[in-house]
Amino acid sequence: MDLTSLRSHNDRTVLRLVRSGALSRASIAAEAGLTPQAVSKIVARLMAAGLVEETGAVRDGGRGKPRMALQLAPGGACAYGAYVDRDELRVVELDLTGEVVSSTVVPLAPMFTPDDVLAELEPLVPAGEKVLGLGIAIAGPLDFPAGVVSPNGLPGWSAVPLRALAEERLGLPVVVDKDTNAAVLAEAWRRPLEDAALVFVGTGLGAGLLLGGEVHRGVRSGAGEFGHMTIQLDGPLCVCGRRGCVEAVHAAATGAEAARVLAVAVTNLVQLLDVGQIVLSGRKVLESPELYLRAMPDVPVSVTSAGPDLVPVGAGLLVLGELF
């Protein structure tokens, strides 16, 4: 079976239920509102594709004979995620459950081009029968539906059709999204989040927004450009061409002052959207997590435990998510 063809609503429903915990065919039928016969056919198809496997007998809480429980088969398929940062390329391979199989970091030379990135990706992302595709995360702005990017801070990257170029070069389905969107998706994959913002502080500064349990991209894919809100009139010049952006003011500060700059911006974000949780991530935060946590406003704030691979993992989950 062609794994990329698994797009029916019922297939995705069954896969999603199996992902939520080891379940029998009978319990899946009850949860999904499908007939036992339909579930048996779907499960047989998914098992033939190598996506689902039996784990052993469970009783399902009844008196009848034990039923065979199901789980995702980690090696049944994989997806790749890539993060194009301003100075490096991070690539991960994820198994079907979203766990990292391998991780690679490649430095990128100053003024690197789209072709430079594709050349680095080619040996790291092999096409294969079980490879679902590649997700690429990069700084905004970008056009999410079209896969066209114009990232701030990368000269020569104006209106680059990155998705089309990568699909042609690699021979795989590709999805392109902002680094902050990928990051919040990865965080939400690991634990329940409903209305939250992931504030990412690395070579750039931005926020991924989760509203009503869904990634919020905005009408023009521009939501979350948190780093390019003006907080200081006539402040330092930003890579976006304006002055006084959060990103530029934060970059010009050090230590506790930098943490206070971010805290002011996060306070404004919370007042604007009334989100219930803030998650901090990115190189700068991971270098001094307690410094940033102490400066934050009085809302639930945490630092991601996912480490520096959070963004490429989220990029890979953009691909895996299509199965669920």
C-alpha positions as CSV (number, residue, x, y, z in Angstrom):
1,M,0.0,0.0,0.0
2,D,1.2,3.5,-0.8
3,L,1.5,5.1,2.6
4,T,0.9,8.6,1.2
5,S,-2.5,7.5,0.0
6,L,-3.8,6.9,3.5
7,R,-6.0,9.9,3.7
8,S,-9.5,8.6,4.3
9,H,-11.3,10.0,7.3
10,N,-11.9,6.5,8.8
11,D,-8.2,5.5,8.4
12,R,-7.1,8.7,10.1
13,T,-9.7,8.2,12.9
14,V,-8.5,4.6,13.6
15,L,-4.9,5.7,13.6
16,R,-5.6,8.6,15.9
17,L,-7.4,6.3,18.4
18,V,-4.6,3.7,18.3
19,R,-2.1,6.5,18.9
20,S,-4.0,7.5,22.0
21,G,-3.3,4.1,23.6
22,A,-3.4,0.4,23.1
23,L,-7.0,-0.4,22.1
24,S,-8.8,-3.4,20.8
25,R,-10.8,-3.5,17.6
26,A,-14.1,-3.5,19.6
27,S,-13.2,-0.4,21.7
28,I,-12.1,1.4,18.5
29,A,-15.5,0.6,16.9
30,A,-17.3,2.0,19.9
31,E,-15.1,5.1,20.1
32,A,-15.3,5.8,16.4
33,G,-18.9,4.9,15.8
34,L,-18.0,2.4,13.2
35,T,-19.2,-1.2,12.8
36,P,-16.8,-3.9,14.0
37,Q,-16.6,-5.3,10.5
38,A,-15.5,-1.9,9.1
39,V,-12.9,-1.5,11.9
40,S,-11.6,-5.0,11.2
41,K,-11.1,-4.1,7.5
42,I,-9.4,-0.8,8.3
43,V,-7.1,-2.4,10.9
44,A,-6.2,-5.2,8.4
45,R,-5.3,-2.6,5.8
46,L,-3.2,-0.6,8.3
47,M,-1.4,-3.7,9.5
48,A,-0.7,-4.7,5.9
49,A,0.8,-1.3,5.4
50,G,3.0,-1.8,8.5
51,L,1.5,1.1,10.4
52,V,-0.3,-0.8,13.2
53,E,0.7,-4.0,15.1
54,E,-0.9,-6.2,17.8
55,T,0.7,-6.0,21.3
56,G,-1.1,-8.7,23.2
57,A,-4.4,-9.5,24.9
58,V,-6.5,-7.1,26.9
59,R,-9.9,-7.6,28.5
60,D,-11.5,-4.2,27.7
61,G,-13.2,-4.3,31.1
62,G,-15.7,-7.0,30.1
63,R,-16.2,-10.7,31.0
64,G,-15.6,-12.1,27.5
65,K,-12.4,-13.6,26.2
66,P,-9.4,-11.2,26.0
67,R,-9.1,-9.1,22.8
68,M,-5.9,-8.2,20.9
69,A,-4.7,-4.7,21.7
70,L,-3.2,-2.5,19.0
71,Q,-0.5,0.1,18.8
72,L,1.3,2.1,16.2
73,A,4.2,0.3,14.7
74,P,7.1,2.7,15.2
75,G,9.1,1.4,12.2
76,G,6.1,1.3,9.9
77,A,6.8,4.7,8.4
78,C,9.0,7.7,9.1
79,A,9.1,11.4,8.4
80,Y,12.0,14.0,8.3
81,G,12.0,17.4,9.8
82,A,14.4,20.2,9.0
83,Y,15.0,23.6,10.6
84,V,16.7,26.2,8.5
85,D,18.2,28.6,11.0
86,R,20.3,31.7,10.2
87,D,23.6,29.8,10.8
88,E,22.8,26.1,10.8
89,L,20.6,23.3,9.4
90,R,19.1,20.8,11.9
91,V,17.5,17.6,10.5
92,V,15.8,14.8,12.4
93,E,14.2,11.5,11.4
94,L,11.0,10.6,13.3
95,D,9.4,7.2,13.6
96,L,5.6,6.8,13.3
97,T,5.1,7.6,17.0
98,G,7.0,10.9,16.6
99,E,10.1,9.7,18.5
100,V,13.5,10.9,17.2
101,V,15.4,8.2,15.4
102,S,18.4,10.4,14.4
103,S,19.5,14.0,14.6
104,T,22.1,15.9,12.5
105,V,23.4,19.5,12.7
106,V,25.1,21.0,9.7
107,P,26.7,24.5,9.9
108,L,25.6,27.0,7.1
109,A,28.0,29.5,5.7
110,P,27.2,33.2,5.8
111,M,24.9,34.3,2.9
112,F,23.9,30.8,2.2
113,T,21.4,30.3,-0.7
114,P,18.4,28.1,-1.1
115,D,20.5,25.8,-3.3
116,D,23.0,25.5,-0.5
117,V,20.3,24.2,1.8
118,L,18.9,21.8,-0.7
119,A,22.4,20.4,-1.4
120,E,22.8,19.8,2.4
121,L,19.4,18.2,2.7
122,E,19.8,15.8,-0.2
123,P,22.1,13.2,1.5
124,L,20.3,13.6,4.8
125,V,16.7,13.0,3.6
126,P,16.6,9.8,1.4
127,A,13.5,8.9,-0.5
128,G,12.1,5.5,0.3
129,E,8.9,3.4,0.4
130,K,8.3,4.2,4.1
131,V,9.3,7.9,4.0
132,L,6.2,10.0,4.3
133,G,7.9,13.3,3.5
134,L,9.8,16.2,4.7
135,G,8.8,19.2,6.8
136,I,10.9,22.3,6.6
137,A,10.7,25.0,9.3
138,I,12.1,28.5,8.6
139,A,11.7,32.0,9.8
140,G,8.8,34.1,8.5
141,P,7.3,35.8,6.7
142,L,6.1,33.0,4.4
143,D,3.0,31.9,2.5
144,F,2.1,28.6,4.1
145,P,-0.4,27.3,1.5
146,A,2.1,28.0,-1.4
147,G,5.3,27.0,0.4
148,V,6.9,30.3,-0.6
149,V,9.3,31.9,1.9
150,S,10.8,35.4,2.4
151,P,12.5,34.9,5.8
152,N,13.8,38.0,7.7
153,G,17.6,37.9,8.2
154,L,18.4,35.8,5.2
155,P,19.5,38.1,2.3
156,G,18.6,36.8,-1.1
157,W,15.7,34.7,0.1
158,S,12.9,36.8,-1.2
159,A,9.8,34.9,-2.5
160,V,11.6,31.6,-2.7
161,P,9.3,28.7,-3.7
162,L,11.0,26.4,-1.2
163,R,8.4,23.7,-1.2
164,A,8.4,23.3,-4.9
165,L,12.2,23.4,-5.1
166,A,12.6,20.8,-2.3
167,E,10.0,18.4,-3.8
168,E,11.7,18.5,-7.2
169,R,15.2,18.0,-5.7
170,L,14.3,15.3,-3.1
171,G,11.4,13.5,-4.8
172,L,9.3,13.6,-1.7
173,P,6.2,15.4,-0.5
174,V,7.3,18.6,1.4
175,V,5.5,21.0,3.7
176,V,7.0,24.3,4.7
177,D,6.0,26.3,7.8
178,K,7.3,28.9,10.2
179,D,9.8,27.7,12.8
180,T,7.6,29.0,15.6
181,N,4.6,27.1,14.3
182,A,6.6,23.9,14.1
183,A,7.8,24.5,17.7
184,V,4.4,24.9,19.2
185,L,3.1,21.9,17.3
186,A,6.0,19.8,18.7
187,E,5.2,21.0,22.3
188,A,1.5,20.2,21.9
189,W,2.3,16.7,20.5
190,R,4.0,15.9,23.8
191,R,1.4,17.2,26.3
192,P,-2.1,18.7,26.2
193,L,-2.2,22.4,25.3
194,E,-5.3,24.3,24.3
195,D,-4.6,28.1,24.3
196,A,-0.9,28.7,24.5
197,A,2.0,30.6,23.0
198,L,5.5,29.2,22.5
199,V,8.0,32.1,22.6
200,F,11.1,31.1,20.7
201,V,14.3,33.1,21.3
202,G,17.2,32.0,19.1
203,T,19.0,33.7,16.3
204,G,15.6,35.3,15.8
205,L,12.6,35.9,18.1
206,G,9.0,34.8,17.5
207,A,6.0,33.1,18.8
208,G,3.9,30.1,17.8
209,L,0.3,30.4,18.7
210,L,-2.1,27.6,19.7
211,L,-5.7,28.8,19.9
212,G,-8.5,26.4,20.6
213,G,-6.1,23.5,20.3
214,E,-5.1,24.4,16.7
215,V,-2.0,26.2,15.3
216,H,-3.1,29.8,14.5
217,R,-1.4,31.0,11.3
218,G,-3.6,33.9,10.4
219,V,-5.2,35.0,7.1
220,R,-1.8,35.6,5.4
221,S,0.3,33.1,7.3
222,G,1.6,36.1,9.3
223,A,0.4,35.3,12.8
224,G,3.1,35.0,15.5
225,E,5.5,37.7,14.1
226,F,5.9,38.5,17.8
227,G,9.5,39.5,17.4
228,H,8.6,42.3,15.0
229,M,6.3,44.2,17.3
230,T,7.6,47.7,18.1
231,I,8.4,48.2,21.8
232,Q,10.9,51.1,21.6
233,L,10.3,54.0,19.2
234,D,13.5,54.9,17.4
235,G,15.1,51.8,18.9
236,P,17.8,49.7,17.3
237,L,17.5,48.6,13.6
238,C,15.9,45.2,13.1
239,V,16.6,42.7,10.4
240,C,13.1,43.3,9.1
241,G,14.0,46.9,8.3
242,R,12.1,48.6,11.1
243,R,13.4,50.0,14.4
244,G,12.6,49.1,17.9
245,C,11.3,45.6,17.3
246,V,11.2,43.1,20.2
247,E,13.9,41.1,18.4
248,A,16.2,44.0,17.9
249,V,15.8,45.4,21.4
250,H,16.3,42.0,23.0
251,A,19.4,41.4,20.9
252,A,20.9,44.7,22.0
253,A,20.4,43.8,25.7
254,T,22.3,41.3,27.8
255,G,21.6,39.1,30.9
256,A,18.8,40.2,33.1
257,E,18.0,43.2,30.9
258,A,17.4,40.9,27.9
259,A,15.1,38.8,30.1
260,R,13.2,41.9,31.2
261,V,12.7,43.0,27.5
262,L,11.2,39.6,26.7
263,A,9.0,39.7,29.8
264,V,7.5,43.1,28.7
265,A,6.7,41.7,25.3
266,V,5.3,38.5,26.8
267,T,3.1,40.5,29.1
268,N,1.7,42.4,26.1
269,L,1.1,39.1,24.3
270,V,-0.8,37.7,27.3
271,Q,-2.9,40.9,27.5
272,L,-3.7,40.7,23.8
273,L,-4.7,37.0,23.5
274,D,-5.4,36.0,27.1
275,V,-3.6,32.6,26.5
276,G,-3.4,30.3,29.5
277,Q,0.2,29.1,29.1
278,I,3.5,30.4,27.9
279,V,6.3,28.0,26.9
280,L,9.8,29.4,26.4
281,S,12.4,27.8,24.0
282,G,15.3,28.7,21.7
283,R,19.0,28.9,22.2
284,K,19.1,32.0,24.4
285,V,16.4,30.7,26.7
286,L,18.0,27.2,27.0
287,E,21.4,28.9,27.9
288,S,19.8,30.7,30.9
289,P,16.4,29.2,31.6
290,E,16.1,30.4,35.2
291,L,17.1,33.9,34.3
292,Y,14.2,34.1,31.8
293,L,11.7,32.3,34.0
294,R,12.3,34.8,36.9
295,A,11.5,37.7,34.7
296,M,8.2,36.4,33.3
297,P,4.7,37.8,34.2
298,D,2.4,36.0,36.6
299,V,1.0,33.5,34.2
300,P,1.9,29.8,33.9
301,V,5.3,29.8,32.2
302,S,7.6,26.9,31.5
303,V,10.7,26.1,29.5
304,T,10.5,23.3,27.0
305,S,12.1,20.0,27.9
306,A,12.6,19.1,24.2
307,G,15.9,20.8,23.8
308,P,17.4,22.2,20.6
309,D,15.6,19.8,18.3
310,L,12.1,21.1,19.1
311,V,11.7,23.0,15.8
312,P,12.9,20.2,13.4
313,V,10.8,17.7,15.4
314,G,7.8,20.0,14.9
315,A,8.6,20.2,11.2
316,G,8.5,16.4,11.0
317,L,5.3,16.3,12.9
318,L,3.7,18.5,10.2
319,V,4.2,15.5,7.9
320,L,3.2,12.8,10.4
321,G,0.1,14.8,11.4
322,E,-1.4,14.1,7.9
323,L,-1.8,10.4,9.0
324,F,-3.8,11.4,12.1
